[in-house]
């Protein structure tokens, strides 16, 4: 596994990391890795949302209409 060395980390930030790591029963390094993984996961979800929104906007701009799927589910359950 690769390593990252962080220099000049403010003591207040390091203290917060230590507290958070202790709370999650991880090392500071483990906590930093978890934080980074969480940030990238959120970023990936946002990227997918942006693409989906762009597709939706193009469909709406073309005049396409969308039905409410809730009604379709209700009709299907009623059968």
SELOSE-503403 format. One record per residue (C-alpha): y, x, z; residue in one letter; residue number from 0. Coordinates in nm, 2 decimals, always signed. Layout:
! SELOSE-503403
+--------+--------+--------+------+-----+
!      y !      x !      z ! type ! seq !
+--------+--------+--------+------+-----+
!      Y !      X !      Z !    a ! NUM !
...
+--------+--------+--------+------+-----+
This chain:
! SELOSE-503403
+--------+--------+--------+------+-----+
!      y !      x !      z ! type ! seq !
+--------+--------+--------+------+-----+
!  +0.00 !  +0.00 !  +0.00 !    x !   0 !
!  +0.35 !  +0.12 !  -0.08 !    x !   1 !
!  +0.61 !  +0.19 !  +0.18 !    x !   2 !
!  +0.98 !  +0.10 !  +0.22 !    x !   3 !
!  +1.21 !  +0.29 !  +0.45 !    x !   4 !
!  +1.52 !  +0.10 !  +0.57 !    x !   5 !
!  +1.80 !  +0.31 !  +0.70 !    x !   6 !
!  +2.11 !  +0.20 !  +0.90 !    x !   7 !
!  +1.96 !  -0.14 !  +1.01 !    x !   8 !
!  +2.20 !  -0.29 !  +1.25 !    x !   9 !
!  +2.06 !  -0.29 !  +1.60 !    x !  10 !
!  +2.14 !  -0.67 !  +1.64 !    x !  11 !
!  +1.93 !  -0.74 !  +1.33 !    x !  12 !
!  +1.64 !  -0.53 !  +1.44 !    x !  13 !
!  +1.65 !  -0.70 !  +1.78 !    x !  14 !
!  +1.63 !  -1.04 !  +1.61 !    x !  15 !
!  +1.34 !  -0.92 !  +1.40 !    x !  16 !
!  +1.16 !  -0.79 !  +1.71 !    x !  17 !
!  +1.20 !  -1.13 !  +1.88 !    x !  18 !
!  +1.09 !  -1.32 !  +1.58 !    x !  19 !
!  +0.79 !  -1.09 !  +1.53 !    x !  20 !
!  +0.69 !  -1.13 !  +1.90 !    x !  21 !
!  +0.72 !  -1.51 !  +1.86 !    x !  22 !
!  +0.48 !  -1.50 !  +1.56 !    x !  23 !
!  +0.26 !  -1.24 !  +1.72 !    x !  24 !
!  +0.32 !  -0.99 !  +1.45 !    x !  25 !
!  +0.45 !  -0.64 !  +1.42 !    x !  26 !
!  +0.81 !  -0.60 !  +1.29 !    x !  27 !
!  +0.67 !  -0.47 !  +0.96 !    x !  28 !
!  +0.44 !  -0.78 !  +0.94 !    x !  29 !
!  +0.73 !  -1.01 !  +1.01 !    x !  30 !
!  +0.94 !  -0.84 !  +0.74 !    x !  31 !
!  +0.66 !  -0.88 !  +0.49 !    x !  32 !
!  +0.62 !  -1.25 !  +0.58 !    x !  33 !
!  +0.99 !  -1.31 !  +0.54 !    x !  34 !
!  +0.99 !  -1.14 !  +0.20 !    x !  35 !
!  +0.69 !  -1.34 !  +0.08 !    x !  36 !
!  +0.86 !  -1.66 !  +0.20 !    x !  37 !
!  +1.18 !  -1.58 !  +0.02 !    x !  38 !
!  +1.00 !  -1.51 !  -0.31 !    x !  39 !
!  +0.79 !  -1.83 !  -0.28 !    x !  40 !
!  +1.11 !  -2.04 !  -0.24 !    x !  41 !
!  +1.26 !  -1.86 !  -0.54 !    x !  42 !
!  +0.96 !  -1.94 !  -0.75 !    x !  43 !
!  +0.97 !  -2.31 !  -0.66 !    x !  44 !
!  +1.34 !  -2.32 !  -0.74 !    x !  45 !
!  +1.28 !  -2.15 !  -1.08 !    x !  46 !
!  +1.02 !  -2.42 !  -1.16 !    x !  47 !
!  +1.26 !  -2.70 !  -1.04 !    x !  48 !
!  +1.53 !  -2.56 !  -1.27 !    x !  49 !
!  +1.30 !  -2.56 !  -1.57 !    x !  50 !
!  +1.18 !  -2.92 !  -1.49 !    x !  51 !
!  +1.54 !  -3.04 !  -1.45 !    x !  52 !
!  +1.64 !  -2.88 !  -1.79 !    x !  53 !
!  +1.34 !  -3.05 !  -1.96 !    x !  54 !
!  +1.44 !  -3.38 !  -1.80 !    x !  55 !
!  +1.80 !  -3.35 !  -1.90 !    x !  56 !
!  +1.70 !  -3.28 !  -2.26 !    x !  57 !
!  +1.48 !  -3.59 !  -2.27 !    x !  58 !
!  +1.76 !  -3.80 !  -2.11 !    x !  59 !
!  +2.01 !  -3.66 !  -2.36 !    x !  60 !
!  +1.78 !  -3.76 !  -2.65 !    x !  61 !
!  +1.80 !  -4.13 !  -2.53 !    x !  62 !
!  +1.46 !  -4.14 !  -2.38 !    x !  63 !
!  +1.41 !  -4.38 !  -2.09 !    x !  64 !
!  +1.17 !  -4.35 !  -1.81 !    x !  65 !
!  +0.98 !  -4.63 !  -1.63 !    x !  66 !
!  +0.93 !  -4.64 !  -1.26 !    x !  67 !
!  +0.58 !  -4.52 !  -1.19 !    x !  68 !
!  +0.57 !  -4.70 !  -0.86 !    x !  69 !
!  +0.54 !  -5.03 !  -1.04 !    x !  70 !
!  +0.26 !  -4.89 !  -1.26 !    x !  71 !
!  +0.07 !  -4.79 !  -0.94 !    x !  72 !
!  +0.12 !  -5.13 !  -0.78 !    x !  73 !
!  -0.01 !  -5.30 !  -1.09 !    x !  74 !
!  -0.31 !  -5.07 !  -1.10 !    x !  75 !
!  -0.40 !  -5.14 !  -0.73 !    x !  76 !
!  -0.37 !  -5.51 !  -0.79 !    x !  77 !
!  -0.65 !  -5.51 !  -1.04 !    x !  78 !
+--------+--------+--------+------+-----+
